């Protein structure tokens, strides 16, 4: 027997499984109950630690692959065949199904000139999108949205896991974190404030008060949307990534208007004993994306969704002495969605023409950003170089 309990604030937040920190701009929340704005939604999945691209999308007929990886190379029988020369790790069955449906594009050889092999520095470079020499801390999404991003939404973007990353910087960007922290923050906000202040902030204190008001308004808006939305049973893996994507689905089914959501999956720094670790990670990634795609199809949003993976770097072409791989350079990334143009794009890096014993990138990561901004929201981003031929990610 199913028991129904009245929705209360604590149970709602437990369902959400996350919390909102303060947002710095007040007065932006759309009225609860309003129909969601039609438009494209980007789901960014950070593969933290540096994903081994060669054991994810595999050059199945390349003899050099076997020479470089005699112990950790993926056997033919453990691959999902994509075409004559290319295989997908066997744990990624759900992504293989998206490939068969024409809803998965694999962009090959993604990296950047003068690659940096530090986790911290390289992810900064990926997050900013301005090349290896840039020192900016602002994310590429917030930079692109500064003047011409999509409008009329509850937030410019929400981070459900990891750092702000591509969403760092000015704008209506926020992160959803631990429920207890959120409840405590909401309870401790001054109770005498109003949704609209009588005058613009003119002092640091006014700015702090406006920030508090924004946090309360934002939390209440999401509470209202979730509490008035129908309960929908979504099946997701019980992993950290699965739970983050479950939260993303819950927000979208409730009509929360946000064009970008970012999640993270940790664990890709596979210096030793890689095969089992990597298989578990890729299986989780594939199943979580598969569950999210099923949820979006169920609520009729799949054609508006583009899921994009990224990682700070790939791994070395050659296996190390510990049954793993070390910090490398180029790797493929995935783009999945109901309106995605399926297939392979870019060029697979050569395994016989290595530079410093590592892969040379064939697709600049910034060309992926340029294509996403153009295809999703018609935003021109001259700071991001495009590849030749230009990437086309969506069926437009």
N, C-alpha and C positions, 0 to 999 in steps of 0.2 A: 504494500500500500504506500502511495506517495503522500507525504505530509507537506502541506503548504504553510509557511510561516509568514507573517507580515514582514515586509522589508524594513529594516532599520539601518541607521548609518553605519554601525560597526559591521553588520553582516554584509552590507553592500560593499564595503571596502575590502572585506575578506574575499568576496567574489571577484573584485577587481584585482586583488593580489598585488597592489602597488600603491604608491602615494605620489602626490604632486608637491614639489617644492614651490617656492614663490616665483611668480612671473612678474616682470618689472614694469609692464604697461597695463594700467587699469582700463576698464570700460570697453573690453573687446568682445565679451562673451555674447554669443548668439542666444536668443531666447530659447528656453527648453521647449521641446515639442515641435520645433520647426523642422520641416523636411530637410534632409541633408543635401548639401550643394552637390550637384552632379559634377564630376571631374575626376582627374586621374590621381591615384594615391600611390606613393612610392614607399616600399618597405625595404629598408636597408638592413642587411644582416652582416655584422662584423664577425669574421672568423679570426678571433684574437690569438696571436702566437705565431702566425705565419703558416698558411696552409700549403701542404705539399701538392702542388698542381700536377706533377707527373704521375702520381698515384691516384689522382682524382679523375682527370681526363687523360687517358693513357694512349701513347703512340704504339698501338698493339702490334704493328708489323715492323717496327724500327729495331733492327738488331743492336743498335747502340744503346737502346733502353736496357736490354738484357745485360749488356757489358757493364753499364754503369751501376746496375742494381741486381747483382746476381742473387742476393739473399732476400731483399725486401720488394723486388719487383712483383707486380700482380700477374698471376697466371691467367692464361687465356680463358680457362674455364671459370674464373672468378670475375670476369668482366661482363658488362652489358654492352653488346655491340651497338655502336651508333652508326658507323659506316665501315667500309672495308679497312680503313687504316686507324680508326679511332674507337676506343672503348671507354666505358664509364665504370667506375668502381662498383663492384657487385652489390655493395650495401646500399646503393642509391636507387632502389627499385622505383620508388615514387617519382623521382626525377626522371627516370627512364620512361615512365608512363607519360609524364608531361612532354618529353621529347617526342614520343609516338603521337601525341595529340597536336604537335606543332606549336606548343606553348612554352618551349624552352629554347633560348638562344645561349650558346656558349661562346664567349668572347675569349680568344686564345692569346697567350703571350703578353698579358697586361703587365706593365711596369712603367719605369720612367728612366730618363738618362741620369748618369752618375748615381746609381742606386746606393742607398744607405742601409746597412744591415743591423742597425740598432732598432730594437722593438719600438722604443719610445720616439726616436727621431723619425723613423720611417712612417709610423702611423700619423705623426704630426703632418708629414708631407702629404699623405693620402687625404687626411681630413681637410687640409687647407686647399689642395688642388692647384697650387701655384708653382710647383716644381721644387727640386731639391734645394735650391738656394733660398727659397722664401722662409722668412722667420715669423710670418703672421700666425696668430693664434685663432683667427676667425675661420669658421668652417665654410666649406664651399657652398653648402645649401643656404646658409644665412647671407653670404655674400651675394649669391644670385638672386635671393628674394628681396634684397634691400630696396630695390626700385620697382621691380615688375613681377613679383611673385603672385601666385593665385590669391584672391581676396575672399572676404566674406566667410570666415571660418572661426572656429573656437581657438585655434592656435596655429602658428606657422609649422610647428613640428613638436613631436613628443618623443623623448628617449625613454625606452622601457628597460634598457640594460646597458651597462657600461658608461663610458664618459659621454659628454655632449658631442664630441667629435665633429662630424660634418655640420652639426646644428649649433655649434658654439658661436656666440657673438650676439650682436644686437638683433632685436626682433622678438616675436612672441613665441619663443622656444622654451620648453620646459622639460623636466625629467620626472618620471613617475617612479617612486622608490618604495621603501618599506612602509607598510600600513600603519604600524605603531608610531613611527615618526610623523606621519601625516596627521593622524588623530591628535597627537600631542600638539603639533603645530597649530592645527585648527582650533583646538581648545584654548590655546594660549594667545591667540590673536585678540587684540583689544576689541571688546564687544560694543563699544560706543560708536564705531565707525559706520559710515553709510556707503552704499554702493557707488554714489557719485559725490565727490568732494565739491564744496562750493567754489573752489578756485584751483587753478593749476598749481602744481608743486613749485615753490619758489625757494625752498631751503632744503638742506640735507634731511632734516626731520620730516618735512612734507613728503620727500621722496620715499623715506622709510615707511611712512603711514600709507602712502599710495601702494607700495609693494605689499604690505599686509592686506590691504583691501583687495588687491588683485588675487592673492592666494585664496582668500575667502570666496570671492566671486567665482573663481575658476573651479574650486572644489565643489561649490554648490551647484554650478552648472552641470558638471559631470555627474554629480549625485542625482540631479533631476532627470537627466537623460537616461541614466542607467536604471533608475527606480521606475521609470514609466515605460521602459522597453520590455518587450516580451521575453520570457526566459527561453533560451535556446540551448539545446544540449549539443555541445561541440566535443568531439573526441580528439584529444591531443596527447602526445607522449608526456609522461610525468617527469620531464626533465626541465632544467632551467630555461632552455630555449623553447621547449614546448609550452611552458607556462607563460613566457613573454608573448609568444604568438597567440596564445589563447586570450590574453589580455587585449592584444591588438584587435582580435576578432570581436571581443566583447564590446570594445569602444566603438567599433565601426557599426556593429549591428544596432547599437544604441543611438546611432546618428551623430556621434561626435564628429565635428567637421575639422579635419586636419589632413593636409596633403602629404606629410612625411612622418613616418614612424621608424624608429631605429631600435634594433635589438642586437644582442651579442651572444656569441657562443665561444666560450673559452676552451683552451686545452690543446691548441695546434702547435705548440713548441715541442715537436717530437724529436728530440735529440737521441733518444734511445728507445729500444723496443717499440718501434713505430707501428708495425703492421696491425696489432690488435687495437692499440689506442686510436689509430687513424680510422680503422674500420668502424669502431664505436661512434666516433665523432660524425663521420659521413652518414652513417645509418640514422643517427639522431637528426642531423641536418635535413636529410631527405624526407624522413617521416614527418618532421615538424612542418616542413614546407608543404608536403602532401596534405597534411591535416588542415593547414591554413587555406590551401586552395579549395579543399572540399567545403570548408566553412563559408568561404566567399562565394562559391557557386550556390550554396544553399540560400544565401541571403541576396543573391542577384548582383554582387559587386565584382565578380571575377574579371569581367572585361575592363574594369577601371583600375585593376591592381597590377603593379609591376614590382616584383621582388628582385632585389639585386644583392649579390654577395660581394664582399671585399675583404681583403686581408693585407697586413702591412707589407708582406713580401711572400714569395714562394720559398722553396727549400733548394738546397744544393742538388745539382743534377746527379752527383755521385753519392751513393750511400756512405755513411761513416762506419767506423769500426765497432760501433755500439748498436748496430741494427736500427739506425735512425738516419736522420738527415739534419743538416745545419742550416743556418740562416742563408737564404739565397736571394733571388731577384724576381724574375717574371713568373706568373702563374695565370691560369684561366679564371674567369669569374662567370657566374650564372645570372641570367636575366629570365624570369619566369612570369607569366601572366596570361590572362585571357586574350589580350590584344597584342601579345609579343610575337614578333616575327621569328619563327623557329629556325633552328639550324646552327651551323658553325659560322663564326665570323672572325676576322683577323687571321693571322697565320701562326701555325704552331712553331715554336722556336726550334732551331736546329740543335740536335744533340751531338753533332760532330764538329760544329764551329763554335765552341764555347769561348767565353771571354773570362779570363781569370778563373778558369775551370767552372764557369757557371753559365746560365742561360742568358741570352740577349733578348730583351723585350722586343716585341714586334708591334705592339699596340700601346700607345701612350694612354695611361689611365685617365688623363684629362679629356681625351676624346670620348671616353665613355660618359663622363659628366656632361660634356657639351651635347652629346646625343640625347641623354636623358632629359636635360632641360628643354631642348628644342622639341623633342617628340612628345613629352608629357605636357608642357605648359607654354610652348612657343616662346621660350626665353632664349635670346641670343647671348652667348657668353664668349666674347672675343678673347678673354684672358685664357680660355681653355682651347688649346690646339685640337684640331680634328684630324682623324686619320685619313689616309687615302687608300682605297675609296672611303668615303664618309660612312660611319656606322649608322645603320638604321635599325633601331631596336623594336619599334612598334609597326604594326600594319596600318600605315596611314597613306 
